[in-house]
Amino acid sequence: MDSFESRLQSLAISLSQTIDANAVAQDSPETKRLTPAVQALRDRLKQIVDHEPDIDSIYILLPTDKPGILRFLIDASKTSRVAKEDELYDATGLPFMLQGFDHVAIEDRVYGDDFGQTQSSYAPLRLKDGRVIGIVGIDVLAVRLEETRWKVVKFCVIVFGVAAIAIFVLAAFVRKQVHQPLSRVLQAASDLADGRPHHCLHTRRRDEFGLLADEFDTMAQQLGDRERLRATFGLYVSRELAESLLKEGKLPALGGVECVATVLFCDLSNYTRISESLSAPEVIALINEYLAAMSAIVEAHQGCLLDFTGDGIIATFGTPLPLANHAHQAVQCAIQMRQKLTRLNGEWEAQGLAARWQLLGIDRVELRIGIHTGPLVAGNIGCASRMKYCVMGDTVNVAARLETMNKDFTTSILVSDQVKIRLPAEVADTFTDRGILKVRGRLQSIGAYSL
């Protein structure tokens, strides 16, 4: 349609430049007849209309004394009504026609009048001195435009139809060559993603799919090795630390970083006397059950399990991965650890195991927890061949001392003032002030609070 409109515009420009505007200017409605030059021009325009299949009318309009009212000088039409000489035409509602007195204009849509539904182009007729005496207009019937559109549509349908058939034939061929090996690879990938064992593809093809299958088998084997390494590594260090080290893709190095985090120390009361009442297998079973329950609670609160010291647990919150509310998470973890131990005591009572240490005057297994927040250094210590992830600094020592101080107050959870100030008000209000305490091995005293 852009090409069609360009042809229409080009023809209007060509006619405006070749029509003798001076001859048109000599015509006057008072003469009641056309001059020979104008009659020759009308015959010429009629020939153009008859030879151009897309053009329905070519006409010349001259201005009148009334604004927007024009008069026909010539109207050469093929099928629509032919205007009479000097017939008036109201162009007040046709902005593009009036623009034709200033410059070449083409209508952006179909307009309707007594001559039919048309789309037109207009060009000014200028004298040698540049004055505009009229316009030349060219009409194309809307029916002709629709015919042109349908030709384009039919052509596109044929092209797309041929293309669709070609694509279907090609797709059938490609499916035959690709579907089977690709389906095997996709199924193997799905099994691998779902955690099901992957069986090697062992394809004998030497094309791209054969290479893909070989590479997939290699990748699956490496992923299996990596998963076994992660699972094994995760048994000796925290899951967060294992995943962090594996994600970095490089070997850990000695050294550490300074940060502010929360340290939690946990120990069992009277553990030595309790273990005396049990056999070695029973001690291992008891401590493993206890440590498994406590470890799950620490991990649930985004803590990092650093070490098991017999019945003791050392965990940090805020290392190796940052944690915004590390103090609050540590306190909530301690609360749930105490609640879980209460339930374990009930289970050991039901199993008859608690009767062993009750004979020694120990009614129940109890824990002591110390929590402190402050600056520390977290990193790897040791040597190049053997290292360990740990935290060091005054914050760690204070947490350990708070855990021991529970004996003096017969409490189970003791936190420092640096922990309490970081807690939400509704949690902080549940603590009891234990005063300013002197910490063994430390010059500065700390404020302590028990839950």
N, C-alpha and C positions, 0 to 999 in steps of 0.2 A: 504494500500500500504506500510505503514511503517512495518507492520508485515510481508508482503511478502518479502520486501527487507531484513529484519532481518533473515528470513529463508534462503534466498539466501546467505547472508554473513556467517551464521552459517555453512552451508554446505561447503562453500569454506574453512573455517577454519578447519573443521573436516577432509576434504580430504587432506589438506596440512599437517596435523599432522599425518595422518595414512599412507600416501603414502611413500614407501621406497625410499627416495631421493638418497641413495647410488646406488640402482639398476638403477635408471634413469640416474645417472651420468656415469654408465658404458656403456651406449649406445653411439654409434658413427656413424655418417653418412657414414663412410668408410666401415662399416660392411655390408651394403646394406640389412640387415635383423634385425628384432627385437630380443632381447634376450628373453629367456623364461620368465624371471621375468616381462619384459615390456609387453609381450603378455598376461600374466596373469592379469596384471594391466589393460590393455585395456578391457579384458573381464569383469572385475569387474566394471569398469566405465560404460560399456554398460548396465550392469544389473541395475545399479543405474538409468541411464537415462530412461530405459524401465519401471521402477517401480515408478518413480517420474513424475506425470502427468504435473507438472508445468515446469520441466526442459527439454530443447530441446537438449543441447549439454554440454559435459564435455570434456575438452581437456587440454593437457600439452604443453606449449611452452618453448623452450629453446633459449637462446641468441646466436647471431652469432657475427662474427667479425665486422660487420657493425652496427653502433648505430641505434637503433629503428627498425632493421630488425630481426625478430624472425623466428624460424623454428618449425613446428609441430612435436612432438614426437608421440602423440596419439590424435585422434579426435573421440570421441564416440558421434554420433548424431542420433537423432530420425527422423526428417523430413528435416532438412536443408542439404546442400551439405556437404559431408564428405571430410575433407582435407586428402591428401595423406601424407604418412610418409616423413618427411624431406621437406615438402612443405614450402616455405618461406612466411612470412606474414609481411606486412609493418605496423608497429604500431606507426609510427611517429606522426600521427594525433589522437592518442588515449591516452591521458594523464593518464587516470585511469588505463589502461592496464600496462603502464610503471611503474606507482606507485606500482603495484602489486609486483614488485621485492623488494620493501622496507617494505611494510606493506599491510594488508588486505584493499582492495579498492573496492568500488561498484559505478558503474556509476550512475550519477544523472539524466540521460535521455536516450532515445533510440538512438542508433547509427546504421548506415547502412553500409554494406560491401557486398562482394560477397556471404556471407553466409546468408544474410537476415537482417531484421530489428530486433535488439535484445537489451536487457539491460543485462549487465554482472557484475559478481563479480570475483575478482582475489585475490589469496593468494600466498605468496612466498613458494617455496620448498627449505628447508634448510638442509644442511648436519649436522652431529653431531657437527662439529666444528663451526657452525653458518653461513657458506658460503651459498649464494643463488645460485642455479644452474638453476632455471627456475621458472615458475609460473603455477598454475592450474587455469583454467578459467571455469566458468559456465555461460551458456547463457540461457536466457528466451526470447522466441519470443514475439515481440510486439503484435501479435495477441492474445497471451495468456494473456498479460497484459490488453488488452482491454476487453477480456472476464471476467477477474477478476473485472475490473471496472464496467462493466455492471451488474455483479452479485450483487455488492454492491449497485448500483443504483436501481436495481429492489427490493432488500431487503428494501432499504430506502423508496421507493415508497409505498411498501406494508405497512410498519410500519406507515408512515405518513398518508396513506389512512385510515387505521384502526383508527388512532388517530383522524383524521378529522371527521370521522363518529361518533366516541364516543363524541367528542367535540360538534358536531351538536346536537346530542341527548340530551346531558347535557345542552347545551345552550337553547334548546327548553323548557326543563323542568324548568330551572332557570328563563327563560323569563316569563313563565306562573306564577311562584310563586312570581317573583320580579317586573315585569314590571308595573303592575297596581299601587301598593303602591309607587314604586319609581317615577313613572310619576307624581303622585299627589304631592309628596314632591318637585320634580324638578319644577313643575309648580308654586307651592306656593313660592319657592325660587325665581323664575324668576319674579313673581308679586312683591315680596318684594324688589328685586333689582331695579325694574323699578318704584318703588314708588307707586304701586297700592295697595289698601287695601288687607290685607291678611285675608282670612277666615280660621278659625280653621279646621284642618284636621279631628279631632274627630274620629280617627280610633278605631275599637274594637279589633284589632289584639293584641295578647299578645307576639308576637315574636319580633325580633330585629327591624322590620319595625314599629311595634306598638310603641316601646320605642322611635324610631327615630322621629315618628310623634308627640309624646307627647313632646319630648324635643324641636322639632322645633316650636310647638305652644308656648311653654314657652319663647323660644328665640325671636320669633316674637313679643310677647307681651312686652318683656323687651326692644327690639329695638324701638318699638313704644313709650314706656314711655321715653326712652332716647332721641328720636328725638323730642318729645314734650318738654322735659326739655331743650334741646339745643335751640329749637326755642324760647321758653319763655325766657330762660336765655339770648339769643342773643338780645332780645328787650331791655334789661337793661344795657348790656355791649357790647363792640365791638365784632364782630364775631370772630376776631382773638383771643381775650382773652377767649371767651367762649369755642372755640375749643381747645385752649391750656390747659385750666383747665380740660375739659372733657377728653382730651387725657392722662393727667397725671394719671387719675384714682384715685385721692385722694382729700380730702377736702382741700381747700385753707387755708393757715396759715398766721397769721400776720407777717409782716416783709417785707423787700425789698432788692433789689440789686442795686448796683451803676453801671451806664453805661453812655455812651455818646450818646445822642439822640437829636432830633430836636423837639421843641415845637411850636405849632401854636395856637394863640389866634385870634378869629374872633368875631366881634360884629357889629351890625347894627347902623348906624348913625340916630339920631332923632327918635329912636324907640318909646320912650315914647310919643312924640307928634303924631306920626303916629297912635299909638294904641288908642289915644284919639278920633281920627276921625272915628273909627270903633266900631261896636258892639262887645260884647264878643265873640259870635260865629264866627264873621268875623276875629277877632284877632287870635283865635285859628286856623282857617282854613288857614290864611295867614302865620302864623309862622310855621305851620306843613308843608305847601307846600315848604317854604323856607328851613327848616331844612332837609326835605327829599332829596331835590336836592343837598344841600351841603354835606350831609352824604354820598350820593352815590359817590360824587367826592372824598371825603376823602378815602373811602374804595377802590376806583379804583386806588389810588396811594399808597396803602398798609399802610395807616395810621390807627391809633387806636383812635376811638372816646372815649374820657374819660368822657365828661359831656356836658350837655346842661344847660346853665345858663340863662334861659329866651330865649332871642334872641341870646345869645352868644354860641360859640362853642369852646371847648378845645380839641385839638387832638395832638397826638405824632406820630413821625415817628422814628422807631428803637426800640420801645418797644410795647408789651412784646416780640415780635419776632425780632431778629436782621435784620437790613436792611443796606446794604453797602452804598447806595447813599441816605441816609435819608434826607439830606439837599436839594438835588436837587428835590427829590420827593415832599417835603413840598412846595418848591417854585412853581413847576408846578401845584400842587394842588391849591395854592392861585390864580394863574393866571386863572385857569379854573373856580374857584369859582366866581371870578369877572366877567368872561365872561357869566357864567350862570345867575348871577344876572341881567346882562344887558338884557338877553332874558326874564327873569321873569318880569322885568319892562315893556317890550313891551307887554307881555300878560296881565298884570294888567291894562295897558293903554287901551288895546282893550276891556277889560271887564268893563271899566268905574270905576274900583276900585281906580285907581290912582288919580281920580278927587277929592276924599275925602281929601287926604293929600296935594294936590296941592292948595286947597283952603287955607291951612295953610302956604303956601309959600314954601313947600317942593316939588321940581320938581320931584325928583325920590328917590327911596330907594337906599342907598349906604352902603357899608361895609368898615370896617377897619380891617386890618390883621397885626399882629405882629409875627415875626418868629425869633427864636434864637436857636443856637446850643451850647451845652455844657454838662458838667457832671450833672447828676441828680440821684435821688433815685426813683426807680419805685417799687411799691409793694402794699401790703394791709395794710390799717390803720383801726382803729375802735376797736372793742372788739370781743370776741369769738362768740358772738351771732349775731353780725351785723358788717360787714366790707365793705370796699369800695376800689377798685383798683384806684390808683392815682399816680401822679408823684410830687415830691417835690424837692425844691432846688432853688438856685439862678437863674438857667437857666429858670425856670418857671416864676419867678418874672420878669426877664428881658423881656421875650416874652410878658407878660401882659403889661408892661410899654411901649414897642414899639407899641403895638396896640393902646394905648391911645395917644401916640405922633403923630399919624397920624393927629390929630386935629391941631397941631401946624403947620404942613407943608401942610395941605389940600391935603394929599395923601391918598391912599387906601391900599398900601402894603409897609410895612417898615420892613427891615431885618437888622440883626447885621452883623458886619464885619466877625464874626465867621461862619456865613452862607455863605457869599459871597465868602470867600476863598475856600469853598468846592464845588463851582459850576463850571461847564464847562465854558471855556472862552467865548463861544458865548452867554451864558446866563448871565454871570457876567457883560459883557460889556453893557447890557441894563439897568443897574442900575445907579442912580444918587447919587453922594456922598452928604450926608447931614451933614458931619462934625462929630466931636467928641461931644457926648451928655452926659450931666450929668443926671443920672437916679435917680429919687426920691427914697430915702430910701437905696441908694447904694453908697459906697464910690468911687468905680472905675467907670470911664466913659467908654463909648463904642462908636465904630464907627457905624454909621447908614447909610443905603442906601435905596432909594425908587425906586420903579419900575414905 
